[in-house]
Amino acid sequence: GSGELQELRVPLMGIAGCVANTRQMLNIKDAWSDSRFSNQTDLRTGYRTRTLLCAPLAGSTGKVIAVLQCVNKKGCESFTPEDEKMLFMVSCLLADLLQSVVAKSSLESFMTSDEIDSDVKDMFMEWNGQSLAEPQRVREVKQSVGITREFELLQDNEHMRSLRRWDFDTGMMLEEPTKQNACMRAFFVYFGLLNAFGIDPSGLDSFVTALRGRYSKSAAYHNWEHAFTTLHATFLLLDSWALCCCLPMEDMLALLIAAIGHDVEHPGYTNTFLVNTRHHLALRYNDLSVLESHHASTTCTLISSDRRVLDTLPAETMKRVRLVIVTSILGTDMVKHQDIIAKMESSKTDLPQVRREGQRLKADDAMQLGTAILHCADLVHPALPWSIHRARSQLIATEFLQQFTEETELGLPTLPFMGKDPNSLQQLAPIQVGFIQFVAAPLWTALNFFGGEEKLEIVKENIDTNRSAWQQLAEGKAITNDQPFQNPHNSDMCDEEDDRRKS
């Protein structure tokens, strides 16, 4: 009667508890006659609950972080299906808002925590497009229409079986360009993409050769080996138990091409360095996703310059392919990292249902998944065997040290985590623990959640194994190179599950 609002805290039990545990909306027409309803609050306050409409709000891990209740519809009526639709829309909006508030408060707590290494904080802020130092100016699927004979031959090929394993060492292919091209072509053939779109294999080889020639010969990490590794990881994810046959064929084609070109002409320096030194690329792309914009532009320019690559595609298909290439490559900018995670964690897409029904995702959902796949593939090394992951981490540290040295000479702001000795595993260890714990693990956890049914759980376990190895090194303990590693399931497991379901 007074118009004042008062807070009322309700225990997670009764109807609210049921909704939180089942993650299903409930429409109760007579609360007191429902056995799940707890009338303790009514008895304590004198309020009489008659009708209830209750919806869950899913948070960042897919778990319910809140429950939204509408009590006693006006006019003593029951809540209608239209009310349910309205509450569902409101709950989705509130869940996204809470997601963003939680993420912001988590970042603030992370940055103010005394328990987080300062180098890890610097790394995290750098990759989120923020700087702790004041900027200074320089001193001036398989083909849905049927499995081709070529695909069947690949299935029987021992080398193809090796390529479908996560422990395949892509570094072995670097010395033989002919084998590299054959492997890359095999990824496209495996999904039936060359036949489906009438692509000339020699045109694809020519495009790959042209891209390879544009990758840096001096960058320690962002070189052709990294491009091949990212392509291989993209292939593995498209072939995985979790994501097989979910993307449209044209998106799969675009994603494989994007993986090859995602770091073309990378100089081995970060976007921040290019902006601070007024590099010509920073000036060309207005300081926005400088490297990623250049990688996407160069890749698309090379496609246009060789008509044998994608000239057979219809205009609308080519438009979609180019859009996926550009969007997914821009998504590899670490500034987009948290946004990609948040979108996967709050997505309403039901991938298990998509897999069960044998459908392909629609354009917007496919774009979201494709962008996440390439970003994960770009950061795949923590999910690889320890010996490969450790070596790649040292190569990244080598690039960082070179940039740190040049920044020091130019009087530019520096980040201490970039100045570590790449040959000292104990120096790198605390940074790598932080990188895996706060960057890599949340990304792969989100992809596992997005894929549904814990089908990438083994990948998460491999990442945690590598984190544990770095933790032991940080504590001064010695470890061996033969750390435990499990090969995640590929789409054969998905096929076997389908067969069992049909029998």
Solvent accessible surface area in square Angstrom, and as a share of the most:
residue,aa,sasa,rsa
1,G,135,1.30
2,S,97,0.63
3,G,71,0.69
4,E,130,0.58
5,L,179,0.89
6,Q,161,0.71
7,E,138,0.62
8,L,101,0.50
9,R,188,0.69
10,V,80,0.46
11,P,76,0.48
12,L,125,0.62
13,M,100,0.45
14,G,21,0.20
15,I,5,0.02
16,A,14,0.11
17,G,4,0.04
18,C,32,0.19
19,V,0,0.00
20,A,17,0.13
21,N,125,0.64
22,T,69,0.40
23,R,128,0.47
24,Q,117,0.52
25,M,53,0.24
26,L,30,0.15
27,N,42,0.21
28,I,9,0.05
29,K,134,0.57
30,D,75,0.39
31,A,0,0.00
32,W,84,0.30
33,S,86,0.55
34,D,28,0.15
35,S,117,0.75
36,R,102,0.37
37,F,35,0.15
38,S,35,0.23
39,N,43,0.22
40,Q,108,0.48
41,T,25,0.15
42,D,10,0.05
43,L,115,0.57
44,R,154,0.56
45,T,72,0.42
46,G,71,0.68
47,Y,115,0.44
48,R,129,0.47
49,T,10,0.06
50,R,101,0.37
51,T,9,0.05
52,L,5,0.02
53,L,1,0.01
54,C,0,0.00
55,A,1,0.00
56,P,31,0.20
57,L,6,0.03
58,A,35,0.27
59,G,0,0.00
60,S,34,0.22
61,T,86,0.50
62,G,2,0.02
63,K,144,0.61
64,V,32,0.19
65,I,86,0.44
66,A,34,0.26
67,V,40,0.23
68,L,47,0.23
69,Q,66,0.29
70,C,45,0.27
71,V,61,0.35
72,N,23,0.12
73,K,49,0.21
74,K,190,0.80
75,G,60,0.58
76,C,104,0.62
77,E,101,0.45
78,S,42,0.27
79,F,18,0.08
80,T,54,0.31
81,P,95,0.60
82,E,117,0.52
83,D,37,0.19
84,E,58,0.26
85,K,124,0.53
86,M,118,0.53
87,L,10,0.05
88,F,113,0.47
89,M,114,0.51
90,V,58,0.33
91,S,5,0.03
92,C,24,0.15
93,L,124,0.62
94,L,60,0.30
95,A,3,0.03
96,D,66,0.34
97,L,103,0.51
98,L,59,0.30
99,Q,14,0.06
100,S,66,0.43
101,V,80,0.46
102,V,67,0.39
103,A,49,0.38
104,K,133,0.56
105,S,52,0.33
106,S,60,0.38
107,L,48,0.24
108,E,93,0.42
109,S,69,0.45
110,F,23,0.10
111,M,38,0.17
112,T,107,0.62
113,S,33,0.21
114,D,145,0.75
115,E,163,0.73
116,I,36,0.18
117,D,64,0.33
118,S,76,0.49
119,D,16,0.08
120,V,3,0.02
121,K,29,0.12
122,D,13,0.07
123,M,3,0.01
124,F,16,0.07
125,M,20,0.09
126,E,17,0.08
127,W,39,0.14
128,N,27,0.14
129,G,53,0.51
130,Q,80,0.36
131,S,67,0.43
132,L,96,0.48
133,A,40,0.31
134,E,143,0.64
135,P,101,0.63
136,Q,95,0.42
137,R,187,0.68
138,V,24,0.14
139,R,180,0.66
140,E,179,0.80
141,V,2,0.01
142,K,24,0.10
143,Q,28,0.13
144,S,85,0.55
145,V,124,0.71
146,G,37,0.35
147,I,95,0.48
148,T,31,0.18
149,R,157,0.57
150,E,81,0.36
151,F,8,0.03
152,E,74,0.33
153,L,95,0.48
154,L,28,0.14
155,Q,55,0.24
156,D,103,0.53
157,N,69,0.35
158,E,114,0.51
159,H,84,0.38
160,M,3,0.01
161,R,110,0.40
162,S,36,0.23
163,L,2,0.01
164,R,16,0.06
165,R,115,0.42
166,W,4,0.02
167,D,49,0.25
168,F,24,0.10
169,D,53,0.27
170,T,4,0.02
171,G,24,0.23
172,M,135,0.60
173,M,10,0.04
174,L,62,0.31
175,E,153,0.69
176,E,81,0.36
177,P,67,0.42
178,T,114,0.66
179,K,103,0.44
180,Q,2,0.01
181,N,19,0.10
182,A,43,0.33
183,C,4,0.02
184,M,1,0.00
185,R,67,0.25
186,A,13,0.10
187,F,0,0.00
188,F,0,0.00
189,V,12,0.07
190,Y,1,0.01
191,F,2,0.01
192,G,5,0.05
193,L,0,0.00
194,L,14,0.07
195,N,87,0.45
196,A,43,0.33
197,F,33,0.14
198,G,46,0.44
199,I,9,0.05
200,D,58,0.30
201,P,64,0.40
202,S,55,0.36
203,G,0,0.00
204,L,3,0.02
205,D,35,0.18
206,S,37,0.24
207,F,2,0.01
208,V,2,0.01
209,T,67,0.39
210,A,43,0.33
211,L,0,0.00
212,R,43,0.16
213,G,53,0.51
214,R,103,0.38
215,Y,6,0.02
216,S,24,0.15
217,K,172,0.73
218,S,101,0.65
219,A,10,0.07
220,A,28,0.21
221,Y,16,0.06
222,H,39,0.17
223,N,28,0.14
224,W,21,0.07
225,E,35,0.15
226,H,10,0.04
227,A,0,0.00
228,F,1,0.00
229,T,8,0.05
230,T,1,0.00
231,L,0,0.00
232,H,6,0.03
233,A,2,0.02
234,T,0,0.00
235,F,0,0.00
236,L,4,0.02
237,L,0,0.00
238,L,3,0.02
239,D,1,0.01
240,S,1,0.01
241,W,43,0.15
242,A,1,0.01
243,L,2,0.01
244,C,6,0.04
245,C,50,0.30
246,C,0,0.00
247,L,2,0.01
248,P,22,0.14
249,M,25,0.11
250,E,51,0.23
251,D,2,0.01
252,M,1,0.01
253,L,1,0.01
254,A,0,0.00
255,L,0,0.00
256,L,0,0.00
257,I,1,0.00
258,A,0,0.00
259,A,0,0.00
260,I,0,0.00
261,G,0,0.00
262,H,0,0.00
263,D,10,0.05
264,V,0,0.00
265,E,55,0.25
266,H,11,0.05
267,P,43,0.27
268,G,9,0.08
269,Y,35,0.13
270,T,26,0.15
271,N,32,0.17
272,T,52,0.30
273,F,15,0.06
274,L,1,0.01
275,V,47,0.27
276,N,26,0.13
277,T,33,0.19
278,R,107,0.39
279,H,55,0.25
280,H,109,0.49
281,L,8,0.04
282,A,1,0.00
283,L,119,0.59
284,R,137,0.50
285,Y,42,0.16
286,N,112,0.57
287,D,73,0.38
288,L,129,0.64
289,S,24,0.15
290,V,0,0.00
291,L,5,0.03
292,E,18,0.08
293,S,25,0.16
294,H,19,0.08
295,H,1,0.01
296,A,4,0.03
297,S,49,0.32
298,T,9,0.05
299,T,0,0.00
300,C,11,0.07
301,T,81,0.47
302,L,15,0.08
303,I,10,0.05
304,S,88,0.57
305,S,83,0.54
306,D,26,0.14
307,R,179,0.65
308,R,115,0.42
309,V,1,0.01
310,L,7,0.04
311,D,84,0.44
312,T,86,0.50
313,L,15,0.07
314,P,87,0.54
315,A,86,0.67
316,E,130,0.58
317,T,29,0.17
318,M,50,0.22
319,K,141,0.60
320,R,41,0.15
321,V,0,0.00
322,R,130,0.47
323,L,93,0.46
324,V,2,0.01
325,I,0,0.00
326,V,37,0.21
327,T,43,0.25
328,S,0,0.00
329,I,0,0.00
330,L,50,0.25
331,G,5,0.05
332,T,10,0.06
333,D,8,0.04
334,M,31,0.14
335,V,78,0.45
336,K,70,0.30
337,H,3,0.02
338,Q,65,0.29
339,D,69,0.36
340,I,14,0.07
341,I,10,0.05
342,A,28,0.22
343,K,105,0.44
344,M,1,0.00
345,E,25,0.11
346,S,26,0.17
347,S,26,0.17
348,K,116,0.49
349,T,29,0.17
350,D,65,0.34
351,L,0,0.00
352,P,20,0.13
353,Q,78,0.35
354,V,23,0.13
355,R,32,0.12
356,R,127,0.46
357,E,97,0.44
358,G,64,0.61
359,Q,101,0.45
360,R,64,0.23
361,L,11,0.05
362,K,167,0.71
363,A,54,0.42
364,D,120,0.62
365,D,50,0.26
366,A,1,0.00
367,M,29,0.13
368,Q,44,0.19
369,L,0,0.00
370,G,2,0.02
371,T,19,0.11
372,A,0,0.00
373,I,0,0.00
374,L,0,0.00
375,H,0,0.00
376,C,0,0.00
377,A,0,0.00
378,D,20,0.11
379,L,19,0.10
380,V,4,0.02
381,H,6,0.03
382,P,0,0.00
383,A,0,0.00
384,L,12,0.06
385,P,21,0.13
386,W,8,0.03
387,S,47,0.30
388,I,20,0.10
389,H,0,0.00
390,R,49,0.18
391,A,38,0.30
392,R,15,0.05
393,S,0,0.00
394,Q,41,0.18
395,L,62,0.31
396,I,29,0.14
397,A,9,0.07
398,T,54,0.32
399,E,9,0.04
400,F,28,0.12
401,L,57,0.29
402,Q,92,0.41
403,Q,3,0.01
404,F,52,0.21
405,T,61,0.35
406,E,52,0.23
407,E,7,0.03
408,T,82,0.48
409,E,120,0.54
410,L,66,0.33
411,G,33,0.32
412,L,10,0.05
413,P,26,0.16
414,T,44,0.26
415,L,22,0.11
416,P,70,0.44
417,F,6,0.03
418,M,2,0.01
419,G,27,0.26
420,K,49,0.21
421,D,56,0.29
422,P,14,0.09
423,N,126,0.64
424,S,29,0.18
425,L,48,0.24
426,Q,106,0.47
427,Q,85,0.38
428,L,5,0.03
429,A,0,0.00
430,P,49,0.31
431,I,9,0.05
432,Q,20,0.09
433,V,17,0.10
434,G,4,0.03
435,F,9,0.04
436,I,1,0.01
437,Q,89,0.40
438,F,47,0.19
439,V,2,0.01
440,A,0,0.00
441,A,30,0.24
442,P,41,0.26
443,L,0,0.00
444,W,1,0.00
445,T,54,0.31
446,A,1,0.01
447,L,0,0.00
448,N,5,0.03
449,F,70,0.29
450,F,8,0.03
451,G,0,0.00
452,G,13,0.13
453,E,99,0.44
454,E,106,0.47
455,K,22,0.09
456,L,3,0.01
457,E,58,0.26
458,I,35,0.18
459,V,0,0.00
460,K,55,0.23
461,E,74,0.33
462,N,4,0.02
463,I,3,0.01
464,D,72,0.37
465,T,35,0.20
466,N,2,0.01
467,R,64,0.23
468,S,39,0.25
469,A,0,0.00
470,W,0,0.00
471,Q,62,0.27
472,Q,59,0.26
473,L,21,0.11
474,A,35,0.27
475,E,97,0.43
476,G,50,0.49
477,K,110,0.47
478,A,103,0.80
479,I,42,0.21
480,T,88,0.51
481,N,88,0.45
482,D,119,0.61
483,Q,37,0.16
484,P,99,0.62
485,F,52,0.22
486,Q,86,0.38
487,N,43,0.22
488,P,12,0.07
489,H,63,0.28
490,N,35,0.18
491,S,1,0.01
492,D,48,0.25
493,M,58,0.26
494,C,15,0.09
495,D,58,0.30
496,E,79,0.36
497,E,45,0.20
498,D,45,0.24
499,D,87,0.45
500,R,146,0.53
501,R,128,0.47
502,K,169,0.72
503,S,126,0.81
